[in-house]
Amino acid sequence: MEGGRDAGLYAPVDELFGKLGYTVSYDSADNTVHVNSGTGPVLEGVPVVSAGDVAMNLANNAGQTNISESGAFQVENGQTLILDIASDIKGGTVDLFLFAPDGTERRITIGSGNTTEEVALEKGTWQYNCSGLFKDGGDVRIVGTVR
C-alpha cells in the first residue's frame, strides 16, 4: 500500500487478452483466472492478402540509421511469404520478428547484403515487428509478397 492506497494497476483482463486472441475465464471455486490461446489476435482493420499481394513493405527513412515498423496481415492456409531483403547497413543489425496466429515467433536477423527468405504461412492473422540500429549508416528495405 502506498499512501493508504493500493499501488497496483488493474486492467480488464478479459478485454485485454481477448484483443490478443485469447479466451479468458474465471473460476470462482478456486479464485483463479484462466487464459487460453485462441485462434489468433482479433485485430480490426487488418488487411486480408491473397497470392501476389504485398503483405509488408518496410524501409528506413532516408538519412536515418534505424528502423522501427510493425503491422499485421491475414492469410489462408498453404500460402508462402516471400521476403525480398535489400540491405547495405553498417555497424548494426535489423531484426524482423514474425508472429504466427498461434503465437509462435520466427526471428530473421538482417545484416548487410541482399537475400530472399520464404516463410510457410498458416491461416489467420500474422503480426510483424521490425527494428534495428545501424550506427554507421546504410539502408534496409524488406518487401514481403504472398504466394
DOVOTOR-765398 format. One line per 10 residues: number of its first residue (from 1); for each residue y negated, x, z negated of N, C-alpha, C. Coordinates in steps of 0.001 Angstrom, whole numbers, m for minus. Example, Ala and Ser with C-alpha at 12.3 -4.5 7.8 and 13.67 -1.06 7.14 Angstrom:
1 = 5690:13190:m7800:4500:12300:m7800:3300:13200:m7800 ~ 2250:12850:m7080:1060:13670:m7140:m30:12900:m7870
//
This chain:
1 = 1176:843:0:0:0:0:m1238:887:0 ~ m2154:542:827:m3388:1291:957:m4552:366:629 ~ m5325:690:m426:m6451:m159:m803:m6033:m1569:m1154 ~ m4839:m1727:m1709:m4367:m3047:m2075:m3793:m3836:m904 ~ m3735:m3231:280:m3193:m3912:1456:m2021:m3120:2025 ~ m1125:m3812:2626:m3:m3179:3286:m531:m2486:4542 ~ m312:m1183:4681:m850:m411:5802:41:m481:7041 ~ 1072:m1300:7030:1969:m1404:8173:1337:m2153:9327 ~ 1894:m1941:10496:1463:m2635:11701:2543:m3629:12070 ~ 2145:m4860:12299:3099:m5896:12655:2856:m6322:14098
11 = 3939:m6499:14825:3843:m6921:16213:4908:m7985:16465 ~ 4656:m8895:17404:5666:m9908:17739:6815:m9268:18511 ~ 7852:m8882:17804:8963:m8121:18377:9608:m8850:19552 ~ 9822:m10149:19411:10486:m10870:20495:9651:m10852:21773 ~ 8351:m10994:21659:7488:m10974:22839:7380:m9561:23421 ~ 7183:m8581:22554:7044:m7194:22993:8299:m6703:23701 ~ 9447:m6838:23053:10682:m6365:23654:11119:m7241:24822 ~ 10779:m8517:24808:11073:m9407:25927:10410:m8926:27199 ~ 9173:m8446:27105:8464:m7915:28264:9113:m6644:28788 ~ 9857:m5953:27944:10544:m4724:28347:11973:m4986:28827
21 = 12364:m6285:28882:13668:m6639:29421:14773:m6784:28394 ~ 14445:m6879:27116:15441:m7015:26065:15447:m8441:25524 ~ 16567:m8828:24937:16612:m10092:24210:16587:m9760:22723 ~ 15914:m10595:21975:15746:m10356:20543:16227:m11586:19788 ~ 17022:m11354:18758:17461:m12464:17906:17357:m12042:16446 ~ 17151:m13045:15598:17020:m12789:14166:18208:m13404:13452 ~ 18844:m12620:12605:19971:m13091:11814:19484:m13292:10388 ~ 19260:m14552:10026:18712:m14845:8691:19718:m14560:7580 ~ 21023:m14583:7893:22040:m14332:6869:21920:m12926:6301 ~ 21676:m11936:7155:21538:m10569:6645:20138:m9996:6870
31 = 19188:m10858:7261:17778:m10485:7408:17588:m9289:8342 ~ 18213:m9375:9529:18093:m8298:10498:17653:m8839:11856 ~ 17028:m7970:12622:16634:m8286:13990:17564:m7516:14913 ~ 18110:m8202:15916:19000:m7577:16880:18284:m7507:18224 ~ 18252:m6306:18815:17626:m6098:20113:18739:m5682:21076 ~ 18919:m6469:22135:19970:m6206:23106:19362:m5978:24474 ~ 19960:m5027:25223:19441:m4771:26562:19710:m5977:27436 ~ 18770:m6246:28306:18883:m7377:29217:19142:m6883:30623 ~ 18564:m7555:31581:18772:m7206:32978:17653:m6347:33519 ~ 16763:m5868:32683:15664:m5030:33131:14345:m5637:32727
41 = 13286:m4888:32878:11978:m5354:32453:11529:m6599:33195 ~ 10813:m7439:32483:10209:m8624:33066:8745:m8278:33282 ~ 8417:m7892:34488:7064:m7466:34800:6485:m8374:35863 ~ 5267:m8819:35645:4616:m9677:36623:3941:m8818:37688 ~ 3957:m9305:38917:3257:m8621:39992:3957:m7386:40528 ~ 5226:m7195:40219:5967:m6032:40710:6443:m6339:42124 ~ 6091:m5495:43093:6481:m5785:44476:7983:m5674:44697 ~ 8507:m6579:45519:9891:m6506:45961:9876:m5731:47269 ~ 10648:m4646:47327:10654:m3810:48525:11981:m3960:49267 ~ 11898:m3914:50576:13060:m4027:51451:13229:m2727:52215
51 = 14318:m2630:52947:14574:m1433:53751:13376:m1149:54653 ~ 12917:100:54641:11777:523:55440:10451:455:54698 ~ 10416:m217:53549:9176:m332:52774:8934:911:51922 ~ 7666:1250:51744:7284:2332:50838:7203:1750:49425 ~ 7998:2311:48517:8024:1843:47128:7026:2605:46269 ~ 6743:3852:46632:5758:4651:45895:5106:5642:46840 ~ 3813:5870:46611:3042:6808:47415:2087:7505:46446 ~ 2484:8666:45954:1768:9345:44878:1197:10672:45347 ~ 4:10981:44887:m607:12278:45202:m1700:12552:44180 ~ m1927:13835:43921:m3058:14182:43067:m4342:14023:43878
61 = m5447:13810:43186:m6745:13716:43855:m7199:15113:44269 ~ m7911:15190:45383:m8390:16477:45890:m9175:17224:44816 ~ m8838:18497:44637:m9540:19328:43673:m9044:19192:42235 ~ m8170:18228:41975:m7638:18087:40616:m6356:18881:40467 ~ m6159:19442:39290:m4966:20245:39031:m3984:19503:38136 ~ m3943:18182:38329:m2983:17382:37576:m2667:16118:38367 ~ m1620:15435:37925:m1269:14134:38479:m737:13278:37345 ~ m1091:12011:37370:m603:11058:36387:m581:9687:37052 ~ 596:9243:37426:767:7974:38148:1985:7251:37590 ~ 1934:5937:37593:3097:5150:37196:3083:3831:37946
71 = 4228:3182:37989:4335:1905:38664:5753:1384:38607 ~ 6001:337:39392:7320:m290:39410:7541:m974:40747 ~ 8807:m1207:41066:9185:m1935:42267:10545:m2570:42036 ~ 10839:m3625:42792:12111:m4333:42672:12922:m4143:43948 ~ 14237:m3983:43789:15128:m3801:44936:16415:m4595:44755 ~ 17206:m4613:45814:18530:m5219:45806:19584:m4125:45659 ~ 20824:m4509:45395:21931:m3554:45313:22171:m2880:46653 ~ 22681:m1664:46593:23092:m962:47794:21972:m282:48558 ~ 20773:m293:48024:19674:378:48697:19539:1798:48151 ~ 18823:2632:48902:18599:4020:48517:17114:4302:48575
81 = 16621:5053:47604:15236:5510:47604:15217:6923:48167 ~ 14480:7121:49255:14337:8438:49866:12979:8976:49426 ~ 12986:10070:48668:11754:10691:48180:11432:11900:49050 ~ 10332:11822:49775:9843:12961:50546:8756:13630:49710 ~ 9016:14867:49310:8131:15588:48395:7535:16786:49120 ~ 6211:16850:49117:5491:17993:49692:4609:18562:48591 ~ 4811:19832:48257:4089:20419:47134:3781:21892:47389 ~ 2541:22267:47104:2179:23681:47104:1475:24032:45797 ~ 1882:23340:44720:1251:23572:43420:1596:24958:42895 ~ 685:25468:42081:870:26801:41495:568:26726:40001
91 = 1328:27456:39226:1061:27532:37790:1441:26301:37007 ~ 2520:25648:37380:2977:24481:36628:4014:23696:37398 ~ 4392:22552:36851:5363:21674:37497:4910:20220:37330 ~ 5552:19370:38092:5344:17930:38028:6698:17307:37737 ~ 6720:16325:36846:7957:15604:36547:7833:14176:37027 ~ 8814:13738:37787:8912:12354:38214:10082:11745:37463 ~ 9797:10732:36661:10828:10019:35913:11057:8675:36581 ~ 12305:8392:36931:12697:7092:37467:13526:6389:36399 ~ 13177:5130:36117:13877:4354:35099:14581:3189:35781 ~ 15916:3199:35722:16736:2153:36329:16578:855:35545
101 = 16978:m268:36137:16890:m1549:35438:17645:m1572:34106 ~ 18709:m761:33975:19455:m736:32716:18857:245:31701 ~ 17733:871:32057:17047:1772:31132:17418:3236:31278 ~ 18427:3545:32089:18772:4955:32258:17655:5669:33020 ~ 17554:6945:32743:16448:7746:33279:16970:8842:34192 ~ 16242:9074:35272:16515:10234:36126:15219:11026:36223 ~ 15312:12309:35938:14144:13186:35951:14247:14151:37126 ~ 13172:14221:37903:13100:15154:39022:11916:16072:38750 ~ 12181:17369:38606:11118:18334:38357:10718:18966:39687 ~ 9411:18967:39935:8870:19418:41207:8041:20676:40989
111 = 8338:21698:41738:7549:22927:41749:6840:23026:43090 ~ 6756:24217:43618:6140:24422:44918:7226:24382:45982 ~ 7001:23650:47050:7960:23550:48138:8147:22113:48575 ~ 8715:21963:49738:8973:20636:50293:10453:20330:50178 ~ 10766:19086:49808:12157:18696:49644:12306:17195:49842 ~ 13540:16767:50003:13874:15351:50079:14955:15067:49054 ~ 14776:14001:48299:15759:13569:47297:16200:12162:47652 ~ 17468:11845:47403:17977:10491:47594:18466:9951:46266 ~ 18075:8705:45970:18469:8065:44724:19104:6716:45057 ~ 20380:6531:44679:21046:5244:44872:20423:4230:43912
121 = 20133:3043:44420:19458:2028:43619:20393:875:43295 ~ 20195:309:42118:20894:m914:41741:19862:m2027:41675 ~ 20322:m3242:41806:19427:m4405:41842:18602:m4509:40567 ~ 17325:m4795:40749:16451:m5022:39613:15130:m4289:39749 ~ 14441:m4198:38638:13131:m3560:38602:13263:m2110:38180 ~ 12755:m1230:39011:12718:204:38747:11301:579:38360 ~ 11178:1429:37373:9863:1909:36971:9823:3421:37178 ~ 8615:3939:37367:8470:5379:37526:7216:5857:36826 ~ 7272:7118:36440:6144:7800:35820:6140:9220:36367 ~ 5011:9627:36900:4885:10956:37483:3712:11650:36810
131 = 3966:12822:36223:2880:13536:35555:3143:15031:35606 ~ 2048:15791:35572:2177:17236:35548:839:17926:35658 ~ 838:19178:35229:m332:20042:35301:36:21269:36109 ~ m884:21704:36944:m680:22919:37720:m2002:23670:37718 ~ m2129:24545:36727:m3407:25181:36386:m4006:26046:37486 ~ m3197:26525:38401:m3711:27411:39445:m3928:26695:40769 ~ m3919:25361:40760:m4252:24574:41944:m3082:24157:42793 ~ m3441:23562:43904:m2452:23071:44844:m2461:21554:44905 ~ m1601:21045:45741:m1492:19599:45932:m33:19187:45917 ~ 195:17950:45477:1529:17382:45500:1432:15970:46057
141 = 2413:15609:46868:2492:14255:47428:3953:13829:47412 ~ 4192:12608:46911:5549:12058:46822:5521:10675:47465 ~ 6314:10501:48511:6410:9209:49173:7861:8756:49039 ~ 8038:7595:48437:9382:7019:48257:9564:5813:49154 ~ 10519:5892:50077:10795:4816:51010:12185:4273:50726 ~ 12326:2948:50763:13623:2323:50516:14374:2213:51829 ~ 15649:2561:51757:16511:2482:52944:17732:1655:52607
//
